[in-house]
Amino acid sequence: MQVTRELFNDVMVPNYNPAAMIPVRGVGSKIWDQDDKEYIDFAGGIAVNVLGHCHPELVNVLKEQGEKLWHLSNVYTNEPALRLAKKLTDATFADMVYFANSGAEVNEAALKLARRWALDHYGPEKDQIIAFNQGFHGRTFFTVTVGGQAAYSDGFGPKPGAITHTAYNDLAALEAIISDKTCAIMMEPLQGEGGIIVPDPEFVKGVRALCDKHNALLIFDEVQSGVGRTGDLFAYMGLDVVPDILTSAKSLGGGIPIGAMLTTKAIGSHLKVGTHGSTYGGNPLACAIAEKALDIINDPTILAGVKAKEALFREHLTRINDKYQVFSEVRGKGMLLGCAMNEKYQGRARDFMVAATEKGTMCLIAGINVVRFAPSLVIPDEDIIEGLRRFEEGIAHVLAQDALAAETA
Ligand SMILES: *Cc1c(COP(=O)(O)O)cnc(C)c1O
């Protein structure tokens, strides 16, 4: 059956507005569409394809495990899940892991765990969740309400309660609202969807101290920042602040859906038998692939490579911006970078993304003012250079169109 982008509008609910072309295959950091046109992939499936497309070692595990065992349910445990949990706890502050299939699901688990922990220790009064403006934590009703954009949770009926928002990077504002009724603070240690906002290190340390003072749990949502993305295995390691609960997804599976909530034994033990669960969570197929991805990424050479590739991106983006004057700054960390639009190009990030795609570079936006790059951590340097050359062509195209429009106006 021949299918086209037009069919999308007929058979899919309109909650997405996908690009005009349809990708059909990928290798490493390159993708080809239905017309066999090539693209350099700086989008990485939204910070997911951490080792590019069809990495041979992941494909091997997919085939091997695919011929062994896919799914059991949590009535049984399985070897890949146990190995992955052991490796995640060995590599981090955590002692225990809960697996699900997405970022939203592990955030949902983290929030439910925090509420249950507070109830068990302090009673029902301690239920306040504090989160940050522009934060993003997923689309289940609880997580989207904890997220910092009310527009995403409006219009679906009564919202989950006892959730308060405050400004990111503003410790005084947080100090004014936190109290002994606060059960947890949920934050991204680098805001992704909100616009690639890097936290002030002193702010993060201050959040930790306020949590300690008020016996509140600190939940780091590392769904986007984790698994090597920033050049540290998890972003918290580069901030010198240890959370009580950490959530990971996106890069964790290298493209296969999986999420993990990590925590200490003292906290995790409150999710007693029957309190929470997932049918697919921790299935052997996803866990086997995530285990291999983690084996590859948790390596000093790969992580150092992320920092080197960031420098290469920054060098070329600075050169491009010196020429075209489009960004106010390039920000972010590792392979999670954002180009913020300057005054003249406010609200135009999508125009540059669309133009780049047309020229053969896939990238993302984060809000209406930031072009975002979240490529594979092992993207070859020559693909970075070629991808940015095409991105530059896209910028030149947008500026030429603007000039034309100004002339005819
Ligand atoms: C993408 C994202 C989520 C949601 O993950 P899903 O897998 O889409 O449910 C949650 N938190 C952060 C920080 C994210 O970037």
PDBQT file of the ligand as one rigid body, heavy atoms in Angstrom, charges set to zero:
ROOT
HETATM    1  C1  LIG A 501       9.996  13.959  26.981  1.00  0.00    +0.000 C 
HETATM    2  C2  LIG A 501       9.970  14.274  28.411  1.00  0.00    +0.000 A 
HETATM    3  C3  LIG A 501       9.031  13.678  29.283  1.00  0.00    +0.000 A 
HETATM    4  C4  LIG A 501       7.926  12.779  28.776  1.00  0.00    +0.000 C 
HETATM    5  O1  LIG A 501       8.418  11.597  28.248  1.00  0.00    +0.000 OA
HETATM    6  P1  LIG A 501       7.435  10.655  27.365  1.00  0.00    +0.000 P 
HETATM    7  O2  LIG A 501       8.282   9.466  27.068  1.00  0.00    +0.000 OA
HETATM    8  O3  LIG A 501       7.045  11.451  26.171  1.00  0.00    +0.000 OA
HETATM    9  O4  LIG A 501       6.275  10.342  28.219  1.00  0.00    +0.000 OA
HETATM   10  C5  LIG A 501       9.120  13.950  30.633  1.00  0.00    +0.000 A 
HETATM   11  N1  LIG A 501      10.066  14.767  31.112  1.00  0.00    +0.000 NA
HETATM   12  C6  LIG A 501      10.972  15.368  30.324  1.00  0.00    +0.000 A 
HETATM   13  C7  LIG A 501      12.007  16.245  30.924  1.00  0.00    +0.000 C 
HETATM   14  C8  LIG A 501      10.953  15.158  28.949  1.00  0.00    +0.000 A 
HETATM   15  O5  LIG A 501      11.826  15.772  28.164  1.00  0.00    +0.000 OA
ENDROOT
TORSDOF 0
